[in-house]
Amino acid sequence: MTLLIAFVESAVNEHIEGALASLGKLTAEFPSLIVQSTQGSNFNLSSKEYTHGVVIRFRSSEAFEIFMGSSEYKDMWSTKFQPITRKTLPIHFCVDPVGTEIM
């Protein structure tokens, strides 16, 4: 899953970092569902529509459904992200594993 996020302009950087840290911590708590998770800010000056991005690799489409449907994820999203998010663009796709190492 790739998630592009546009935070509201009035969002305090501390709240943005806190929301992203909460998501990072939550994904680390689900190793049976999640292979890898990473996030970062948009550095492309010509494309400022979205301010941040998150990429999460799930073990299966079922693992994705379990995580996204969990009360932990829903609570974290509603308390940390919704108050400071202007819009999101979630992108879901299946990717065959390549190699044996996580980069």
C-alpha positions as CSV (number, residue, x, y, z in Angstrom):
1,M,0.0,0.0,0.0
2,T,1.2,3.5,-0.8
3,L,-0.5,6.4,0.9
4,L,0.1,10.0,-0.2
5,I,-0.9,12.5,2.5
6,A,-1.6,16.2,2.3
7,F,-1.6,17.8,5.8
8,V,-3.4,21.0,6.4
9,E,-1.2,24.1,6.2
10,S,-2.0,25.0,9.8
11,A,-0.7,21.6,11.1
12,V,2.1,22.0,13.5
13,N,5.2,20.1,12.5
14,E,5.2,18.4,15.9
15,H,1.7,17.0,15.3
16,I,2.7,15.7,11.8
17,E,5.8,14.0,13.2
18,G,3.8,12.6,16.1
19,A,1.2,11.1,13.7
20,L,3.8,9.6,11.5
21,A,5.7,8.2,14.5
22,S,2.4,6.7,15.8
23,L,1.9,4.9,12.4
24,G,5.5,3.7,12.4
25,K,5.1,2.3,15.9
26,L,1.8,0.6,15.1
27,T,3.2,-1.0,11.9
28,A,6.1,-2.4,14.0
29,E,3.6,-4.0,16.4
30,F,2.2,-6.2,13.5
31,P,5.2,-8.2,12.2
32,S,2.9,-11.1,11.4
33,L,1.0,-8.8,8.9
34,I,3.6,-6.3,7.7
35,V,6.9,-7.0,6.0
36,Q,8.2,-3.5,5.8
37,S,7.0,0.1,6.4
38,T,8.7,3.4,5.5
39,Q,7.6,7.0,5.3
40,G,8.9,10.4,4.4
41,S,8.2,14.0,3.2
42,N,7.9,15.1,-0.3
43,F,11.1,16.7,-1.6
44,N,9.9,17.4,-5.2
45,L,9.5,21.1,-5.4
46,S,7.5,20.9,-8.6
47,S,4.8,18.7,-7.0
48,K,3.6,20.0,-3.7
49,E,0.0,18.5,-3.8
50,Y,0.9,15.9,-1.2
51,T,3.3,16.6,1.6
52,H,4.2,13.1,2.8
53,G,4.1,9.5,1.7
54,V,3.9,6.1,3.4
55,V,4.7,2.7,1.9
56,I,3.7,-0.4,3.7
57,R,4.4,-3.9,2.4
58,F,1.9,-6.5,3.7
59,R,2.4,-10.2,3.8
60,S,-0.8,-10.8,1.9
61,S,-4.0,-9.0,0.8
62,E,-5.7,-10.7,3.9
63,A,-3.0,-9.1,6.1
64,F,-3.8,-5.7,4.6
65,E,-7.5,-6.2,5.4
66,I,-6.8,-7.3,8.9
67,F,-4.5,-4.4,9.6
68,M,-6.8,-1.7,8.0
69,G,-9.8,-3.2,9.9
70,S,-8.1,-3.3,13.3
71,S,-9.3,-1.1,16.1
72,E,-5.7,0.0,16.7
73,Y,-5.3,1.4,13.2
74,K,-8.8,3.0,13.1
75,D,-8.2,4.7,16.5
76,M,-4.7,5.9,15.6
77,W,-6.0,7.3,12.3
78,S,-9.0,9.1,13.8
79,T,-7.0,10.7,16.6
80,K,-3.6,11.4,15.0
81,F,-4.2,11.9,11.3
82,Q,-7.8,13.0,10.7
83,P,-7.6,16.2,12.6
84,I,-4.6,17.4,10.6
85,T,-5.1,15.8,7.2
86,R,-6.5,17.8,4.2
87,K,-6.6,14.8,1.8
88,T,-5.1,11.4,1.1
89,L,-4.6,9.2,-1.9
90,P,-4.3,5.5,-1.0
91,I,-2.9,3.2,-3.8
92,H,-3.1,-0.5,-3.4
93,F,-1.3,-3.0,-5.6
94,C,0.1,-6.5,-5.5
95,V,3.9,-6.8,-6.0
96,D,5.8,-10.1,-6.4
97,P,8.7,-10.4,-4.0
98,V,12.1,-9.9,-5.7
99,G,15.2,-11.3,-4.0
100,T,15.4,-12.4,-0.3
101,E,16.5,-9.2,1.4
102,I,14.5,-6.3,2.6
103,M,16.2,-3.0,1.6
